[in-house]
Amino acid sequence: MEDFKRSASRLGRLLKKSRDAWKARVQEKQQRLRAAQVKIRDLEKSRSG
């Protein structure tokens, strides 16, 4: 840990914050993808019937 200029506790907080932001972005993208898939499915069903 001597190679880092920041303290280990600060580095840990920064890494956790980065991970949490990444997870939130991924979750939001997954929700948008699911919503688009449902919309496409519904449109295809309504146009075929």
mmCIF file of the N, C-alpha and C atoms, coordinates in Angstrom:
data_MODEL
# 
_entry.id   MODEL 
# 
loop_
_atom_site.group_PDB 
_atom_site.id 
_atom_site.type_symbol 
_atom_site.label_atom_id 
_atom_site.label_alt_id 
_atom_site.label_comp_id 
_atom_site.label_asym_id 
_atom_site.label_entity_id 
_atom_site.label_seq_id 
_atom_site.pdbx_PDB_ins_code 
_atom_site.Cartn_x 
_atom_site.Cartn_y 
_atom_site.Cartn_z 
_atom_site.occupancy 
_atom_site.B_iso_or_equiv 
_atom_site.pdbx_formal_charge 
_atom_site.auth_seq_id 
_atom_site.auth_comp_id 
_atom_site.auth_asym_id 
_atom_site.auth_atom_id 
_atom_site.pdbx_PDB_model_num 
ATOM 1   N N  . MET A 1 1  ? 0.819   -1.194  0.000   1.00 0.00 ? 1  MET A N  1 
ATOM 2   C CA . MET A 1 1  ? 0.000   0.000   0.000   1.00 0.00 ? 1  MET A CA 1 
ATOM 3   C C  . MET A 1 1  ? 0.862   1.257   0.000   1.00 0.00 ? 1  MET A C  1 
ATOM 4   N N  . GLU A 1 2  ? 2.157   1.105   0.148   1.00 0.00 ? 2  GLU A N  1 
ATOM 5   C CA . GLU A 1 2  ? 3.021   2.283   0.173   1.00 0.00 ? 2  GLU A CA 1 
ATOM 6   C C  . GLU A 1 2  ? 3.104   2.967   -1.183  1.00 0.00 ? 2  GLU A C  1 
ATOM 7   N N  . ASP A 1 3  ? 2.720   2.246   -2.257  1.00 0.00 ? 3  ASP A N  1 
ATOM 8   C CA . ASP A 1 3  ? 2.811   2.810   -3.593  1.00 0.00 ? 3  ASP A CA 1 
ATOM 9   C C  . ASP A 1 3  ? 1.743   3.865   -3.848  1.00 0.00 ? 3  ASP A C  1 
ATOM 10  N N  . PHE A 1 4  ? 0.641   3.833   -3.106  1.00 0.00 ? 4  PHE A N  1 
ATOM 11  C CA . PHE A 1 4  ? -0.441  4.777   -3.321  1.00 0.00 ? 4  PHE A CA 1 
ATOM 12  C C  . PHE A 1 4  ? -0.200  6.050   -2.525  1.00 0.00 ? 4  PHE A C  1 
ATOM 13  N N  . LYS A 1 5  ? -0.599  7.179   -3.111  1.00 0.00 ? 5  LYS A N  1 
ATOM 14  C CA . LYS A 1 5  ? -0.425  8.462   -2.432  1.00 0.00 ? 5  LYS A CA 1 
ATOM 15  C C  . LYS A 1 5  ? -1.536  8.732   -1.429  1.00 0.00 ? 5  LYS A C  1 
ATOM 16  N N  . ARG A 1 6  ? -2.680  8.064   -1.604  1.00 0.00 ? 6  ARG A N  1 
ATOM 17  C CA . ARG A 1 6  ? -3.805  8.260   -0.697  1.00 0.00 ? 6  ARG A CA 1 
ATOM 18  C C  . ARG A 1 6  ? -3.803  7.181   0.376   1.00 0.00 ? 6  ARG A C  1 
ATOM 19  N N  . SER A 1 7  ? -4.485  7.487   1.463   1.00 0.00 ? 7  SER A N  1 
ATOM 20  C CA . SER A 1 7  ? -4.583  6.500   2.539   1.00 0.00 ? 7  SER A CA 1 
ATOM 21  C C  . SER A 1 7  ? -5.459  5.333   2.088   1.00 0.00 ? 7  SER A C  1 
ATOM 22  N N  . ALA A 1 8  ? -5.281  4.209   2.712   1.00 0.00 ? 8  ALA A N  1 
ATOM 23  C CA . ALA A 1 8  ? -6.028  3.011   2.346   1.00 0.00 ? 8  ALA A CA 1 
ATOM 24  C C  . ALA A 1 8  ? -7.528  3.206   2.557   1.00 0.00 ? 8  ALA A C  1 
ATOM 25  N N  . SER A 1 9  ? -7.910  3.906   3.617   1.00 0.00 ? 9  SER A N  1 
ATOM 26  C CA . SER A 1 9  ? -9.343  4.105   3.873   1.00 0.00 ? 9  SER A CA 1 
ATOM 27  C C  . SER A 1 9  ? -9.967  4.997   2.808   1.00 0.00 ? 9  SER A C  1 
ATOM 28  N N  . ARG A 1 10 ? -9.258  6.027   2.386   1.00 0.00 ? 10 ARG A N  1 
ATOM 29  C CA . ARG A 1 10 ? -9.776  6.911   1.330   1.00 0.00 ? 10 ARG A CA 1 
ATOM 30  C C  . ARG A 1 10 ? -9.844  6.164   0.004   1.00 0.00 ? 10 ARG A C  1 
ATOM 31  N N  . LEU A 1 11 ? -8.826  5.397   -0.288  1.00 0.00 ? 11 LEU A N  1 
ATOM 32  C CA . LEU A 1 11 ? -8.808  4.615   -1.517  1.00 0.00 ? 11 LEU A CA 1 
ATOM 33  C C  . LEU A 1 11 ? -9.974  3.617   -1.523  1.00 0.00 ? 11 LEU A C  1 
ATOM 34  N N  . GLY A 1 12 ? -10.233 2.997   -0.387  1.00 0.00 ? 12 GLY A N  1 
ATOM 35  C CA . GLY A 1 12 ? -11.353 2.071   -0.275  1.00 0.00 ? 12 GLY A CA 1 
ATOM 36  C C  . GLY A 1 12 ? -12.681 2.755   -0.523  1.00 0.00 ? 12 GLY A C  1 
ATOM 37  N N  . ARG A 1 13 ? -12.866 3.943   0.033   1.00 0.00 ? 13 ARG A N  1 
ATOM 38  C CA . ARG A 1 13 ? -14.109 4.695   -0.185  1.00 0.00 ? 13 ARG A CA 1 
ATOM 39  C C  . ARG A 1 13 ? -14.268 5.068   -1.653  1.00 0.00 ? 13 ARG A C  1 
ATOM 40  N N  . LEU A 1 14 ? -13.188 5.491   -2.289  1.00 0.00 ? 14 LEU A N  1 
ATOM 41  C CA . LEU A 1 14 ? -13.259 5.865   -3.706  1.00 0.00 ? 14 LEU A CA 1 
ATOM 42  C C  . LEU A 1 14 ? -13.593 4.660   -4.586  1.00 0.00 ? 14 LEU A C  1 
ATOM 43  N N  . LEU A 1 15 ? -12.995 3.528   -4.285  1.00 0.00 ? 15 LEU A N  1 
ATOM 44  C CA . LEU A 1 15 ? -13.275 2.321   -5.059  1.00 0.00 ? 15 LEU A CA 1 
ATOM 45  C C  . LEU A 1 15 ? -14.717 1.863   -4.867  1.00 0.00 ? 15 LEU A C  1 
ATOM 46  N N  . LYS A 1 16 ? -15.216 1.946   -3.634  1.00 0.00 ? 16 LYS A N  1 
ATOM 47  C CA . LYS A 1 16 ? -16.602 1.556   -3.362  1.00 0.00 ? 16 LYS A CA 1 
ATOM 48  C C  . LYS A 1 16 ? -17.568 2.493   -4.079  1.00 0.00 ? 16 LYS A C  1 
ATOM 49  N N  . LYS A 1 17 ? -17.283 3.778   -4.061  1.00 0.00 ? 17 LYS A N  1 
ATOM 50  C CA . LYS A 1 17 ? -18.137 4.748   -4.741  1.00 0.00 ? 17 LYS A CA 1 
ATOM 51  C C  . LYS A 1 17 ? -18.149 4.485   -6.249  1.00 0.00 ? 17 LYS A C  1 
ATOM 52  N N  . SER A 1 18 ? -16.989 4.178   -6.796  1.00 0.00 ? 18 SER A N  1 
ATOM 53  C CA . SER A 1 18 ? -16.885 3.874   -8.219  1.00 0.00 ? 18 SER A CA 1 
ATOM 54  C C  . SER A 1 18 ? -17.676 2.616   -8.562  1.00 0.00 ? 18 SER A C  1 
ATOM 55  N N  . ARG A 1 19 ? -17.545 1.585   -7.741  1.00 0.00 ? 19 ARG A N  1 
ATOM 56  C CA . ARG A 1 19 ? -18.284 0.335   -7.954  1.00 0.00 ? 19 ARG A CA 1 
ATOM 57  C C  . ARG A 1 19 ? -19.784 0.561   -7.882  1.00 0.00 ? 19 ARG A C  1 
ATOM 58  N N  . ASP A 1 20 ? -20.228 1.326   -6.891  1.00 0.00 ? 20 ASP A N  1 
ATOM 59  C CA . ASP A 1 20 ? -21.652 1.585   -6.728  1.00 0.00 ? 20 ASP A CA 1 
ATOM 60  C C  . ASP A 1 20 ? -22.209 2.371   -7.913  1.00 0.00 ? 20 ASP A C  1 
ATOM 61  N N  . ALA A 1 21 ? -21.440 3.333   -8.420  1.00 0.00 ? 21 ALA A N  1 
ATOM 62  C CA . ALA A 1 21 ? -21.880 4.106   -9.588  1.00 0.00 ? 21 ALA A CA 1 
ATOM 63  C C  . ALA A 1 21 ? -21.971 3.206   -10.814 1.00 0.00 ? 21 ALA A C  1 
ATOM 64  N N  . TRP A 1 22 ? -21.014 2.307   -10.973 1.00 0.00 ? 22 TRP A N  1 
ATOM 65  C CA . TRP A 1 22 ? -21.023 1.375   -12.104 1.00 0.00 ? 22 TRP A CA 1 
ATOM 66  C C  . TRP A 1 22 ? -22.244 0.462   -12.030 1.00 0.00 ? 22 TRP A C  1 
ATOM 67  N N  . LYS A 1 23 ? -22.530 -0.051  -10.837 1.00 0.00 ? 23 LYS A N  1 
ATOM 68  C CA . LYS A 1 23 ? -23.682 -0.935  -10.664 1.00 0.00 ? 23 LYS A CA 1 
ATOM 69  C C  . LYS A 1 23 ? -24.982 -0.196  -10.965 1.00 0.00 ? 23 LYS A C  1 
ATOM 70  N N  . ALA A 1 24 ? -25.082 1.057   -10.550 1.00 0.00 ? 24 ALA A N  1 
ATOM 71  C CA . ALA A 1 24 ? -26.293 1.839   -10.803 1.00 0.00 ? 24 ALA A CA 1 
ATOM 72  C C  . ALA A 1 24 ? -26.481 2.072   -12.301 1.00 0.00 ? 24 ALA A C  1 
ATOM 73  N N  . ARG A 1 25 ? -25.398 2.362   -13.012 1.00 0.00 ? 25 ARG A N  1 
ATOM 74  C CA . ARG A 1 25 ? -25.494 2.551   -14.462 1.00 0.00 ? 25 ARG A CA 1 
ATOM 75  C C  . ARG A 1 25 ? -25.936 1.265   -15.154 1.00 0.00 ? 25 ARG A C  1 
ATOM 76  N N  . VAL A 1 26 ? -25.371 0.146   -14.752 1.00 0.00 ? 26 VAL A N  1 
ATOM 77  C CA . VAL A 1 26 ? -25.722 -1.142  -15.348 1.00 0.00 ? 26 VAL A CA 1 
ATOM 78  C C  . VAL A 1 26 ? -27.185 -1.474  -15.069 1.00 0.00 ? 26 VAL A C  1 
ATOM 79  N N  . GLN A 1 27 ? -27.631 -1.252  -13.851 1.00 0.00 ? 27 GLN A N  1 
ATOM 80  C CA . GLN A 1 27 ? -29.018 -1.546  -13.492 1.00 0.00 ? 27 GLN A CA 1 
ATOM 81  C C  . GLN A 1 27 ? -29.978 -0.682  -14.306 1.00 0.00 ? 27 GLN A C  1 
ATOM 82  N N  . GLU A 1 28 ? -29.660 0.580   -14.491 1.00 0.00 ? 28 GLU A N  1 
ATOM 83  C CA . GLU A 1 28 ? -30.515 1.483   -15.262 1.00 0.00 ? 28 GLU A CA 1 
ATOM 84  C C  . GLU A 1 28 ? -30.580 1.036   -16.723 1.00 0.00 ? 28 GLU A C  1 
ATOM 85  N N  . LYS A 1 29 ? -29.449 0.625   -17.279 1.00 0.00 ? 29 LYS A N  1 
ATOM 86  C CA . LYS A 1 29 ? -29.432 0.139   -18.660 1.00 0.00 ? 29 LYS A CA 1 
ATOM 87  C C  . LYS A 1 29 ? -30.250 -1.129  -18.811 1.00 0.00 ? 29 LYS A C  1 
ATOM 88  N N  . GLN A 1 30 ? -30.167 -2.024  -17.833 1.00 0.00 ? 30 GLN A N  1 
ATOM 89  C CA . GLN A 1 30 ? -30.942 -3.262  -17.875 1.00 0.00 ? 30 GLN A CA 1 
ATOM 90  C C  . GLN A 1 30 ? -32.437 -2.964  -17.821 1.00 0.00 ? 30 GLN A C  1 
ATOM 91  N N  . GLN A 1 31 ? -32.837 -2.005  -17.018 1.00 0.00 ? 31 GLN A N  1 
ATOM 92  C CA . GLN A 1 31 ? -34.247 -1.642  -16.922 1.00 0.00 ? 31 GLN A CA 1 
ATOM 93  C C  . GLN A 1 31 ? -34.750 -1.067  -18.245 1.00 0.00 ? 31 GLN A C  1 
ATOM 94  N N  . ARG A 1 32 ? -33.926 -0.219  -18.878 1.00 0.00 ? 32 ARG A N  1 
ATOM 95  C CA . ARG A 1 32 ? -34.319 0.334   -20.176 1.00 0.00 ? 32 ARG A CA 1 
ATOM 96  C C  . ARG A 1 32 ? -34.416 -0.755  -21.236 1.00 0.00 ? 32 ARG A C  1 
ATOM 97  N N  . LEU A 1 33 ? -33.488 -1.699  -21.210 1.00 0.00 ? 33 LEU A N  1 
ATOM 98  C CA . LEU A 1 33 ? -33.508 -2.803  -22.164 1.00 0.00 ? 33 LEU A CA 1 
ATOM 99  C C  . LEU A 1 33 ? -34.754 -3.665  -21.979 1.00 0.00 ? 33 LEU A C  1 
ATOM 100 N N  . ARG A 1 34 ? -35.068 -3.990  -20.740 1.00 0.00 ? 34 ARG A N  1 
ATOM 101 C CA . ARG A 1 34 ? -36.266 -4.790  -20.467 1.00 0.00 ? 34 ARG A CA 1 
ATOM 102 C C  . ARG A 1 34 ? -37.523 -4.062  -20.926 1.00 0.00 ? 34 ARG A C  1 
ATOM 103 N N  . ALA A 1 35 ? -37.611 -2.762  -20.664 1.00 0.00 ? 35 ALA A N  1 
ATOM 104 C CA . ALA A 1 35 ? -38.775 -1.983  -21.079 1.00 0.00 ? 35 ALA A CA 1 
ATOM 105 C C  . ALA A 1 35 ? -38.894 -1.971  -22.600 1.00 0.00 ? 35 ALA A C  1 
ATOM 106 N N  . ALA A 1 36 ? -37.783 -1.846  -23.305 1.00 0.00 ? 36 ALA A N  1 
ATOM 107 C CA . ALA A 1 36 ? -37.798 -1.855  -24.763 1.00 0.00 ? 36 ALA A CA 1 
ATOM 108 C C  . ALA A 1 36 ? -38.221 -3.219  -25.280 1.00 0.00 ? 36 ALA A C  1 
ATOM 109 N N  . GLN A 1 37 ? -37.751 -4.290  -24.656 1.00 0.00 ? 37 GLN A N  1 
ATOM 110 C CA . GLN A 1 37 ? -38.127 -5.634  -25.089 1.00 0.00 ? 37 GLN A CA 1 
ATOM 111 C C  . GLN A 1 37 ? -39.624 -5.868  -24.909 1.00 0.00 ? 37 GLN A C  1 
ATOM 112 N N  . VAL A 1 38 ? -40.172 -5.406  -23.810 1.00 0.00 ? 38 VAL A N  1 
ATOM 113 C CA . VAL A 1 38 ? -41.614 -5.553  -23.562 1.00 0.00 ? 38 VAL A CA 1 
ATOM 114 C C  . VAL A 1 38 ? -42.401 -4.755  -24.597 1.00 0.00 ? 38 VAL A C  1 
ATOM 115 N N  . LYS A 1 39 ? -41.952 -3.547  -24.872 1.00 0.00 ? 39 LYS A N  1 
ATOM 116 C CA . LYS A 1 39 ? -42.644 -2.695  -25.852 1.00 0.00 ? 39 LYS A CA 1 
ATOM 117 C C  . LYS A 1 39 ? -42.608 -3.334  -27.238 1.00 0.00 ? 39 LYS A C  1 
ATOM 118 N N  . ILE A 1 40 ? -41.464 -3.852  -27.629 1.00 0.00 ? 40 ILE A N  1 
ATOM 119 C CA . ILE A 1 40 ? -41.339 -4.513  -28.930 1.00 0.00 ? 40 ILE A CA 1 
ATOM 120 C C  . ILE A 1 40 ? -42.238 -5.735  -28.991 1.00 0.00 ? 40 ILE A C  1 
ATOM 121 N N  . ARG A 1 41 ? -42.236 -6.525  -27.936 1.00 0.00 ? 41 ARG A N  1 
ATOM 122 C CA . ARG A 1 41 ? -43.087 -7.718  -27.886 1.00 0.00 ? 41 ARG A CA 1 
ATOM 123 C C  . ARG A 1 41 ? -44.555 -7.334  -28.037 1.00 0.00 ? 41 ARG A C  1 
ATOM 124 N N  . ASP A 1 42 ? -44.974 -6.303  -27.305 1.00 0.00 ? 42 ASP A N  1 
ATOM 125 C CA . ASP A 1 42 ? -46.371 -5.879  -27.357 1.00 0.00 ? 42 ASP A CA 1 
ATOM 126 C C  . ASP A 1 42 ? -46.740 -5.327  -28.727 1.00 0.00 ? 42 ASP A C  1 
ATOM 127 N N  . LEU A 1 43 ? -45.851 -4.559  -29.340 1.00 0.00 ? 43 LEU A N  1 
ATOM 128 C CA . LEU A 1 43 ? -46.132 -4.015  -30.670 1.00 0.00 ? 43 LEU A CA 1 
ATOM 129 C C  . LEU A 1 43 ? -46.228 -5.114  -31.700 1.00 0.00 ? 43 LEU A C  1 
ATOM 130 N N  . GLU A 1 44 ? -45.320 -6.089  -31.628 1.00 0.00 ? 44 GLU A N  1 
ATOM 131 C CA . GLU A 1 44 ? -45.361 -7.200  -32.580 1.00 0.00 ? 44 GLU A CA 1 
ATOM 132 C C  . GLU A 1 44 ? -46.647 -8.006  -32.418 1.00 0.00 ? 44 GLU A C  1 
ATOM 133 N N  . LYS A 1 45 ? -47.066 -8.203  -31.181 1.00 0.00 ? 45 LYS A N  1 
ATOM 134 C CA . LYS A 1 45 ? -48.289 -8.958  -30.911 1.00 0.00 ? 45 LYS A CA 1 
ATOM 135 C C  . LYS A 1 45 ? -49.514 -8.205  -31.438 1.00 0.00 ? 45 LYS A C  1 
ATOM 136 N N  . SER A 1 46 ? -49.543 -6.895  -31.223 1.00 0.00 ? 46 SER A N  1 
ATOM 137 C CA . SER A 1 46 ? -50.708 -6.121  -31.659 1.00 0.00 ? 46 SER A CA 1 
ATOM 138 C C  . SER A 1 46 ? -50.780 -6.010  -33.186 1.00 0.00 ? 46 SER A C  1 
ATOM 139 N N  . ARG A 1 47 ? -49.642 -6.010  -33.851 1.00 0.00 ? 47 ARG A N  1 
ATOM 140 C CA . ARG A 1 47 ? -49.629 -5.886  -35.309 1.00 0.00 ? 47 ARG A CA 1 
ATOM 141 C C  . ARG A 1 47 ? -49.883 -7.223  -35.999 1.00 0.00 ? 47 ARG A C  1 
ATOM 142 N N  . SER A 1 48 ? -49.590 -8.313  -35.324 1.00 0.00 ? 48 SER A N  1 
ATOM 143 C CA . SER A 1 48 ? -49.805 -9.627  -35.947 1.00 0.00 ? 48 SER A CA 1 
ATOM 144 C C  . SER A 1 48 ? -51.246 -10.102 -35.796 1.00 0.00 ? 48 SER A C  1 
ATOM 145 N N  . GLY A 1 49 ? -51.928 -9.592  -34.789 1.00 0.00 ? 49 GLY A N  1 
ATOM 146 C CA . GLY A 1 49 ? -53.274 -10.104 -34.496 1.00 0.00 ? 49 GLY A CA 1 
ATOM 147 C C  . GLY A 1 49 ? -54.361 -9.282  -35.003 1.00 0.00 ? 49 GLY A C  1 
# 
